[in-house]
């Protein structure tokens, strides 16, 4: 899906929304702080879209003016979404002073920091969290919103695909976690997914994670032998969900790509370009660094706590050689990053780069 705002002159707003389907008829949902106002079809012809073969009839543009919304200029909290997917296309600033930065938060955990993203994102003009739900093309378009200078994106991205935007005004941040704790969290969520719907998993996630959810459905998290057997018997489709996910996110460009020890250096090299790198075991540094970067009080960030149940599962996993093999690249990556952060945490990017 491609989308963009062309301009907002107060009494006139124009943009476009090119759907995934060649023959789909795109519609926008217009709302403000008080609720939905209307749903409108995109009825503006974009000949270039036809010429490029992106859409059947080219009616993908939208135009709002005072004939459609009489008090358009006064609608300071106006928002425009794709009516089908709910994707945010454009919104006017929701706070008096939006943060004049472009931030991308790399999510490395399978459980997204929803409250954190909501708290931070509302201070930016445009926000899109768990962006991986919408696929690569839509994510790429969010990075290309050239008419907006206040953007907050987050998601479990394969960051190599978006590295170029670190040279185009985006600042990347990440909160890392212990590899064994993340493995415990993934197994816990997969086991839960086998029995119930998990709302924050998108359609792509559900397809990719389904074999792993079935595999761990009957595994006992309290039983070390049960965990060991499940990991040893995991087929490739299950291993792909568990094997060194952070190194994969920083070193690969396609989901199916495997990682080796040689990819650790590449992952650390990309991490060195991040504006802020923190660990959830030392969240105070992460909060302070982010507070300095975006100007929000350090006491207000709602970071998720670590759970004792998952800590116990992580402890069991640490004793399993098969778990160590699955996490080999992430364990090496984790070691070197922690070592680099020890002398002067604020200088992490420079420390790693050198």
Secondary structure, DSSP 8 states (H G I E B T S, - for coil): -EEEEEEE-SSEEEEEEE-SSTT---EEEEEETTEEEEEEE--EE-HHHHHTTS-SS-EEEEEEETTTSTTGGG-TT-EEEETTT--EEEE--SSSS----EEEEE--SSS--HHHHHHHHTTSSEEESSGGGG-HHHHHHHHT-TT-S-EEEEE---GGGGGGGGGTTEEEEEEE--HHHHHHHHHHHHHHHTTS--TT--HHHHHHHHHHHHHTTT--TT-HHHHHHHHHT--HHHHHHHTTHHHHHHH-SSTT----THHHHHHHHHHTT-SEEEEGGGHHHHHHHHHHHH---GGG-------HHHHHHHHHHHT-HHHHHHTHHHHHHHHHHHHHHHH-GGGHHHHHH-
